[in-house]
Amino acid sequence: MARPITRFAHNQCVECGADIGKVIYIRPFAKMCTDCKTNAWSGNAEVKKVLHELRQRNSKMTPKELGEDEKFEDDPRAEKEIQYGRVTKRETTLSNNATLIERNFHV
């Protein structure tokens, strides 16, 4: 016996729980109302403004002021560290550029 399919209409806002206008189809996932969506976008606008100001400020600074002259040095313990799960790559093609599956197709 198959399990019954349960689908939700998602007619409430994800953030505030306010009712969203009903639609003909069933929404596959929950959405935000226009007020919550506006608040989310306005928050992103403030962040974008701050980042733009930082980029302008950093473009006028010298590399020494930004600290780019300092060289990164790896931890000396990392040289002796054993790397588990390392991926080894092996070719799947032979000299005539045919894959192993294609070469053994007749088998």
C-alpha positions in Angstrom: 0.0 0.0 0.0 1.5 3.4 -1.0 1.9 6.2 1.4 -0.6 9.0 1.1 0.9 12.1 -0.5 0.6 15.1 1.8 1.2 18.5 0.3 0.8 21.8 2.0 -0.5 25.0 0.4 2.1 27.3 2.1 -0.4 30.2 2.2 1.5 31.8 5.2 4.6 34.0 5.2 7.7 32.2 6.4 8.9 35.1 8.5 5.8 36.7 10.1 3.1 34.1 9.5 0.8 36.5 7.7 -1.6 35.2 5.1 -0.4 35.4 1.5 -2.8 35.6 -1.4 -4.1 32.3 -2.5 -3.1 30.9 -5.9 -4.5 28.3 -8.3 -1.6 25.9 -7.8 -0.1 24.5 -4.6 3.1 26.4 -3.7 6.0 23.9 -3.5 7.7 25.7 -0.7 7.0 28.6 1.7 7.4 32.2 0.5 7.7 35.6 2.2 5.1 38.3 2.1 5.9 41.6 0.4 6.6 43.4 3.7 9.1 40.8 4.9 10.7 40.7 1.4 11.1 44.5 1.4 12.8 44.4 4.8 15.2 41.7 3.7 16.1 43.6 0.6 16.6 46.9 2.5 19.0 45.2 4.9 21.0 43.9 1.9 21.1 47.5 0.5 22.7 48.8 3.7 25.4 46.0 3.5 26.1 46.8 -0.1 26.5 50.5 0.7 29.0 49.7 3.5 31.0 47.4 1.2 31.1 50.0 -1.6 32.5 52.6 0.9 35.1 50.1 2.0 36.2 49.3 -1.6 36.5 53.1 -2.3 38.6 53.6 0.9 40.8 50.6 0.2 41.5 51.6 -3.4 43.1 54.8 -2.2 45.3 53.1 0.3 48.8 51.7 -0.4 49.6 48.0 -0.1 51.7 48.7 3.0 48.7 50.4 4.7 46.5 47.4 3.7 49.0 44.9 5.2 49.6 43.1 1.9 53.4 43.3 2.4 53.2 40.7 5.1 53.8 37.2 3.8 51.7 34.3 4.9 53.7 31.5 6.6 52.1 28.1 7.0 52.2 26.3 10.4 55.4 24.2 10.6 53.3 21.3 12.0 51.4 21.1 8.6 54.5 19.8 6.8 54.5 16.7 9.0 50.8 16.3 9.0 49.3 13.1 7.5 46.6 13.8 5.0 43.8 11.3 5.2 41.4 10.8 2.3 43.6 12.3 -0.3 42.3 11.8 -3.8 44.4 10.1 -6.4 43.5 10.6 -10.0 43.9 7.9 -12.5 43.2 8.1 -16.2 40.2 6.3 -17.5 41.3 6.5 -21.1 44.0 4.5 -22.9 46.4 5.8 -25.5 43.8 5.8 -28.3 41.5 8.1 -26.2 38.8 5.4 -25.8 37.3 4.9 -22.4 37.7 1.6 -20.6 34.0 1.0 -20.9 34.1 1.5 -24.7 37.1 -0.8 -25.0 35.3 -3.6 -23.2 32.0 -3.1 -24.9 32.1 -6.4 -26.8 32.4 -8.4 -23.5 
